[in-house]
Amino acid sequence: MKKKTVVASTVTISTLTAGLTLINQFSKKILYRESLDQDNQVDWYSELGGEKVKIKNSKNLYLQGYLFEEENANRTIIGLHGLGKSASSLKESFYFLKELFPHSHVLLYDANAHGLSDGYIRGFGYKDVLDLMFFNMYILRRYGENHRIIMYGQGVGANTILNTSGLEKLKNVDLILSEGAYSQANQYLGYLCQKETKIASQICSPIIRQIIKNEVKRDIKKMNTASLVKKNVIPTVYIHAKEDKDVPFKMVFPLYNHNQSNKLLFPIKQDYLYKLKGLEDDYLKSLKEFIEEVL
C-alpha cells in the first residue's frame, strides 16, 4: 500500500509541475513580445491607399500608425486590433467601416508591443490607455480641434477604448463600436489559458495573476472594464459573436449592463462584424438606425 501511495503522490506532483510549467509558459507568451514580425507588415496599407505615421508615446516609444485619408472627410475612424495581432488584421473591417461611415478618414495603429510599434510588454487594454489618448490628440492636431471621431476596436482594442472612455480621457468621440471586448482581464486570460493548456480557468487565473504581478508589478484582477464603463458617456454599440473564439459571449453582458451611456447590444452569428458587409436585412438595419440616431 505504501508503495502505491508513493507512486500516486509522485504522479500527482509530476502532473502539478507539468501544469504549472504550461501556465507559466502561457503567461510569458501573452505578456511579452518575443520578436518583431516585419514580414507580415510589408505594404498592406499601401494597397488600401494609406500612409505610415508614427508618434511617440509617454514612454518615448514609437507607435506605428496607418492613415487612410479621404477628400472632404468630416470625421476620422480610429481602429484598434486584438491581442497578439496588428493593424493589418483590420483590413476587412476597414472596408466595412468605410461602407458604414462614408466620407471618413481611417487611422489604424499597432498597439504597444504589437506589429511595428516599439515595446515588448503588452498592456491588455489598460496600459494602452495613454497611447490611445496620444492618437486621439494627433487626429485633432492634424484636422482641427472641432474634428469628430468614431472609435472601433476588436478584443483588447475594444477594451482599450472602453477603458479610456470610462476614465473620461477621450475627446470629440461621437460613437464607440466595441467588438468582442471582455469584462475583466483576469477572467479573459484564464479562459485563453484553459483553451491552450486544457487546464481549468479557475486554476489558471490566480497563477497567471501572480506571475504577471511578479514580472511587471501589475494586478490584472484590478483591470475591470465592466466597472470602468459605469462612467462611459459616449454612445456605444456592443458587438459580440455568439461563437466568439477568444472572448466568451457571456462577457458582453456585464459591459452592456454597467454602461451608462446610450447603448445598443448587437449580438452576431458571424465571427466578425465585417462579415455583415453587403447585407441589407432588418437586423443590420437596427445597427444603422442606432448610428444615425446618435451621430
Secondary structure, 3 states (H helix, E strand, C coil): CHHHHHHHHHHHHHHHHHHHHHHHHHHHHHHECCCCCCHHHCCCCHHHCCEEEEEECCCCCEEEEEEECCCCCCEEEEEECCCCCCHHHHHHHHHHHHHHCCCEEEEEECCCCCCCCCCCECCCCCCCHHHHHHHHHHHHHHHCCCCEEEEEEECHHHHHHHHHHHCCCCCCEEEEEEECCCCEHHHHHHHHHHHHHCCCHHHHHHHHHHHHHHHHCCCHHHCEHHHHHHHCCCCEEEEEECCCCCCCHHHHHHHHHHCCCCEEEEEECCCCHHHHCCCCCHHHHHHHHHHHHHC
